[in-house]
Amino acid sequence: MLIDTHCHLEDLAVLERAREAGVEKLVNIGCDILSSKQAQKFGAEQDGVFFSAGIHPHEASKVGADYLEHLRVLAQDPKCVGIGECGLDYYYEHSDRESQKRVFEAQIALAHELQKTLIIHVRDAYEDCLALLARHSLSEGRVIHCFSGNREQAKAFLDLGCYLSISGIVTFKNAEELRQVVRETPLEKLLIETDAPYLAPVPHRGKPNEPAYVRLVAEKIAEIKSLSVGQVIEQTGQNALHVFNLS
């Protein structure tokens, strides 16, 4: 089953093209309260479209005092399959680091409380992210969205029980280290995503990305691991069904 586990979607035409390309399910990601509510509304009207509710690290310094209650209410929706994307981003630092850590840790705890999968954004903050995750027991799934780290970082996340979600970056010419991570990671611990409309894979790089292109990620993983595309689609689909409890 071809599943895009991470996209930002609000266009019915884009959704229709995804379905035509064989994408059977997708997870529409919230980055703040407004986008989480928009993802909820879009998913309510479409079969196979699920959503997450979360606060992106860029938004961590802007949250109101009641943000966790808003997330808790959104998470009661049966189509809400995750908390996030949340995490740490020290590359842009649109929010200060202390706010990022505070809001991230609150969402880790919320995902644990609600038994929802945690969808993690991490950039240039691997050490702090691993430390925060290690503080909390692992009763829910954990997904490292758009993983682009090195082999040592991949192993550390895998040792904590995380899944690595692979995006179109794996098709980029300069992404040999990521391809090595994919080569060494068991297929049972990989997911595929687009992060649409960002990070379009080759040959669409530089253009708006779409969930329809998630097949190109599967094709690249198949090439790297010397597997059939069908094997990659089947196993990553089963992984997604399991970690997000998709029905």
HELIX and SHEET records of a PDB file:
HELIX    1   1 LEU A   12  GLU A   20  1                                   9    
HELIX    2   2 ILE A   33  ALA A   44  1                                  12    
HELIX    3   3 PRO A   57  LYS A   62  5                                   6    
HELIX    4   4 TYR A   67  ALA A   75  1                                   9    
HELIX    5   5 ARG A   97  LEU A  114  1                                  18    
HELIX    6   6 TYR A  126  ALA A  134  1                                   9    
HELIX    7   7 ARG A  151  ASP A  159  1                                   9    
HELIX    8   8 GLY A  168  THR A  171  5                                   4    
HELIX    9   9 GLU A  176  GLU A  184  1                                   9    
HELIX   10  10 LEU A  187  LYS A  189  5                                   3    
HELIX   11  11 PRO A  211  TYR A  213  5                                   3    
HELIX   12  12 VAL A  214  LYS A  225  1                                  12    
HELIX   13  13 VAL A  229  PHE A  244  1                                  16    
SHEET    1   A 8 LEU A   2  CYS A   7  0                                        
SHEET    2   A 8 VAL A  23  ASN A  28  1                                        
SHEET    3   A 8 VAL A  49  ALA A  53  1                                        
SHEET    4   A 8 CYS A  80  ASP A  89  1                                        
SHEET    5   A 8 THR A 117  ARG A 123  1                                        
SHEET    6   A 8 ARG A 142  ILE A 144  1                                        
SHEET    7   A 8 TYR A 163  ILE A 166  1                                        
SHEET    8   A 8 LEU A 190  ILE A 192  1                                        
END                                                                             
